Amino acid sequence: MLDILVISYHNIGPLYDQPLSVFFHQGKFLINAPIGTGKSFLFFDGPLYGLYKYSERKLLNNRSERGYLKILFRLAEQEYLITRELTPGKTKDGCSSSLYLVEGLDVSILQKYSTVAKNIDIEDVLKQEGNIKVEPIPFKNEVDLNMGVVSMLPPREVFTNTMLLLQDSGNIFELTPANRLLVLKNVFGLLGIDEIKDKMAQIKRDIQTQKKVYSSTEEIDKKLKQLLGQLLEQSLVSEKYLSGEEYTQYADAIQELKMLYDAVNIEKFKLDDVFFDLHGAIDTSLQERSTKYTTLKTQKDTMDNEIVSIEQQVKEQHHQIKNLEEKKATLQQQLTNLDAKKGEELKAKKSDLQKQIESFSEFSDKEKILDFVDKNPALFTDFTLRGDFSDFKTVVQILIDQGKILKLEQENIQARIKNKQEELANVEKSLGEFDVKQKGSKYQVLYQQKVENLLYQTETALKEEEKALEYLEKEYLRVQESTTTIQEKIAQYQEILTKKLPFYQQYLSAEIFDEEIQKSTYVDVQHELEVLQEQQAQMNKELGLEAMEQQKKEHQEKIAGLQKKHVELQANPQQFLQDFFQQIEQEKKSLQEQLVKLQEQTTHKNDEEQLAKIEEELKIIRNFLPTIARKQILEDYEKYAGVQQELKKIDEVLMQYEQQAQKMQEYQLELHTCATQMQSLQQQNSQLKEKYDQFILQQKEYTTQLSQLDYSTIQQGQNLVRSMDNTLHSIKTLIDDFSEILIKVKKLTHDEGLSKNLYNALSKDLILFVLEDNLPVLSEIINNFLSAIVDFQIDMKLAQRGSTLELDTTITDQKGIRETKSLSGGQKVILKLVWMLAVSVYSQSKMLFLDETINNLDPDTVAKVAELLQNFAQQNTIKMYVVSHSS
């Protein structure tokens, strides 16, 4: 049975920009709210759209681009969650839906939430509970999902006529007689019988169709004739694969088959075993021929492979001999290319280059440079002069580079000394800014701003106190009005208590009215009255005239104090700025300390000593470099480096030449080995040619023997054997299938009788019996409810019109018997209400939603309806929600 647990909304109807959830707790609830507050969306349109995706108006809020509706419900002891995402559309809202299976839900966790809970989303609630699984149920598309959901639920017409009473909706008595019966069948649990009956009718038709198909042998006879034609043709061809004596013993059976071919019938046909014997004889004859052919073919193939192998060996030997001849020629050419005289020429050239290198080391400034390096080791750290010409060039380069480095360091030290002197001057200038009496100085401006800020703060505080005093006087008047309001409310509660708390009151909007809560409401009102009386006494005590006068006096004293401070501040502001002057002294002291440090740094001797050292080293370098021919030394070094490079290349060529001379002996030894290998290969080649000639003769003999056996005839025979085997198998299968069909026809005949009997058992007589047995009970419940409010009774009778069963309804009152459509608007409202209550009682529904049950009713009838609902709520255990905007 369907049970709605929770619905969550966002941007639905008048509810905008705030998530909201309705928790349908067990009990009876009266929802009283003004028109337009969204109650119908929450309790009626929402459930109907969430379950059936049906609504006669747009649900999405007009100001919203997106909204949602999520409904958690239970069906057949299983919980489900449906989400409907809504977007704006031209004529109706766009919708994207999802369906989830919820497992592990303990519904008691929902009890901690109020009936209407703001900022709560049921999907988030389920995800926050770690032991609850929310698994999506896959569907192809939106249509497929909605069809799946609707198939699980009772029909929408049934839902709206048994559990959901909408203000402007029709009811069962306004439906057609056939649709009334549909709702009634659901109440009595008969919807499943119609479905089963329809299925049985379809099964019966399917059985008759299958029986008709299986009973016809026309296609089977046609197939059998086709297969026998193939067998006859195959049997006649078999003569060329058998000897005359072998074929004679099968000739009579073949002739008999030829005579029976045109009049063949599956019901009378029996396949002669002689055709299986014929098939075996052909197969044996062909196997003997094939074995002989295969043996000869294998011997010939082996010989062919041997011949190919010999040809390959001869070819490889020719290739090896050719390679050896080429290698021999290459070795002879390499021996010719080696020139013994070239080595001697290279050695002589190397000796000349070495002499040139030695000549570079003797130049005019050599001793002068050696003496300078020896006297000034500090300029040449990590360098040792070995006497090579490249070392003298390095000395010159070191002196040039060192001069540049020393010059750069000299400039950096001079710049650092200048920066410190400028910083010292800036600090001395800043110390002059601390005099607050000096006009235009930094701290004179700050001092003036501080004084102005204090004056502004004092004036602001004075204005606030004056405003507070003015507010206090107004508050006195407001307190008098509040006291009057509380007194009026006390009188109202006293009036409620004297009337013993009637069932519906204006101040009980959205109150629960089930029996237990109703019993405690009287006590609650008494307690509220006592609280109000205490509040009145406390207000009189705390906010009386004396308290007001005391507060007024305090504000006046504060105003006088602020006025006095304002005068003193104008006369002598320094007494209020002690912290400011202390801050000035601390900053001044910090700058003086910084001045002392800068003076010490400016007079530091380290920079001057470093400058003197740099100038001394620069002087040594500047005095020495002009005394030597440094440009000539650098130019001679370029020539020296070129000679060194050429000498290196000659050493590499000499090394290659010595390696080639060593290889000369290896080449001569390889030349002798090549000649020996060539002689051996030529002998082997001669032996292979003799063997090749013998194999060619044997190959011709095998070819002659194979040509005498016609392999194409053997292949045709083997194809015939396979075709004949398939034909015999197909004929046997056809006969076996026909035997199974006979068995199926017999079983279908039996099943046809069973389905016919079951269909008859589920006919209208059974439904009629159930309805006629239960309909009086439901009618009695409805009339009992009606008798408490109106003076008419309803009569419901089943009517059979042709093959259709319908439900007719009439009413009986002092005017006689008449149709329900003749009732007034108010009477139809009452009839619709008592139908819902009666169905709920009869079917023991889990929930009932009633919308605007007393609209269009006169005051006397409203009182009777209220009493009826009160009695129903007290006597039935159901989840019941009544929505109304009437007081």
Buried (B, 14 or more C-beta within 10 A) or exposed (E): EBBBBBBBBBBBBEBBEEBBBBBBBBBBBBBBBEEEBBBBBBBBBBBBBBBBBBBEEBBBBEEBEEBBBBBBBBBEEEBBBBBBBBEBEEEBBEBEBBBBEBEEBEBEBBEEBEBBBEEBBBBEBBEEEEEBEBEEEEBEEBEEBBEEBBEBBBBBBBBBBBBBBBBEBBBBBBBEBEBBBBBBBBBBEBBEBBEEBEEBEEBBEEBEEBBEEBEEBEEBBEBBBEBBBBBBEBBEBBBEBBEEEBBEEBEEBBEEBEEEEEEBEBEEBEBEEBBBEBBEBBBEBBBEBBEBBEEBBEBBEEBBEBBEEBEEBBEEBEEBBEEBEEBBEEBEEEEEEBEEEEBEEEEEBBEEBEEBBEEBBEBEBBEEBBEBBEEBEEBBEEEEBEEEBEBBBBBBBBBEEBBEEBEEBBEEBEEEBEEBEEBBEEBEEBBEBBBBEEEEBBBBEBBEEBBEEBBEEBEEBBEBBBEBBEEBEEBBEEBEEBBEEBEEBBEEBEEBEEEEBEEBBEEBBEBBBBEEBBEEBEEEBEEBBEEBBEBBEEBEEEBEEEEBEEBBEBBEEBBEBBEEBBEEBEEEBEEBBEEBEEEBEEBBEEBEEBBEEBEEBEEEEEBEEEBEEBEEBBEBBEEBBEEBEBEEBEEBBEEBEEBBEBBEEBEEBBEEBEEBEEEEEEBEEBBEEBEEBBEEBEEEBEEBEEEBEEBEEBBEEBEEBBEEBEBEEBEBBBEBBEBBBEBBEBBEEBBEEBEEBEEBBEEBEEBBEEBEEBBEEBEBEBBEEBBEEBBEEBBEBBBBBBEEBBEBBBEBEBEEEEEEBBBBBBBEEEEEEEEBEEBEEBBBBBBBBBBBBBBBBBBEBBBBBBBBBBBBBEEEBBBBBBEBBBEBBEEBEBBBBBBBBEE
